[in-house]
């Protein structure tokens, strides 16, 4: 963890982390779009078992890192819901009739 010596340093470090978080979410989103091409139905896109697994995994990781598991769950639920919708759109755009 970064040890800062002023409020300005703290804010700079937070800004850098925010940029990294957005970059990682973008990377995840691009991978989600790729995943659509490997799936054969909207139900497979929704992948409820996979979502449950991810939610359990991130809650455990949050606890391990001493971060609120409820906050992490909420953030991931929003992100996953949005990405599933994106993946469904991507899936429907690549369907062949």
N, C-alpha and C positions, 0 to 999 in steps of 0.2 A: 504494500500500500504506500502511496505517495505521502510524504510528510511535507506539508506546506508551512511557510513562515509568514504568510500574510493572506488577507482575504482575497486580494488580487490573484495570488498564486492558486488559491483554492478554486476561484472562479475560472481561471485559465485551465486548470486540470479538469474541471467539470465540463467545460466547453469541448475540450479534446475528447473526453469520454463520450459525450453526446454525439460528436461526429462519428466516432467509431461504432457506437450503437446503431446509428442510422445506416452506416455502411454495411454492418452485419445483417441488419433487417433487409436491406436491399439484396444482398447476396442470397439470403434465405428465400426471398421472394422469387428471384430468378431460378433457383433450384426447384421451387414449387411449380413454376411454369413448365419446367422440363419434365417434372414427374407426371404431368397430365398426359404426356405422349406415351407413357407406359401403362396407362390404365384403360380399362375397357367399359366402364360404366360410371355414372354419376355417383352411385353408391360406393364404388371403389374409390372415387375421388374423396368422398366424405370420410372414409376410413375411421369410423368411430373407435375401433380398437387402438389404432395408432394414436389418435388424439388423446385417448385415456392414458396410454403409455407415456406420451410426452408430458402430459399434465402431472402425472405421478413423479416422473423423472425430475422435472424442473422444481417441483415442491421440495423434493428431497435435497436437491442441489442448493436451494435457497436456505433450507435449514442448516445444511452443512456450512454455508458461508455466512450464517447469522444475518440473513435478510428475511423480511416478512414473507412467508410462503403464500399468504393471502394476496399480497401485492403482486408477487410474481405470477401467481395463478391468474389474477385479473388481467395483467398485461398480456400474458400468453393467450388467454382466452380471446381477447380482442384481436390479437395478431392472427391467431389461427382461424378465427371466424372470417376475417377479411381475406386471408390467403386461400381459404377453401373456396370462397366465392370467386376469387381470381382464377383458381385452378379449374373450377367448374366452367367458367367462361372460356378459358383456354381449351379445355377438353371439348366443349361444344363447337369451338371454331375449327378443331382438327378432326372432328368426326367425319367419316366417309360414309356415304349412303349407297 
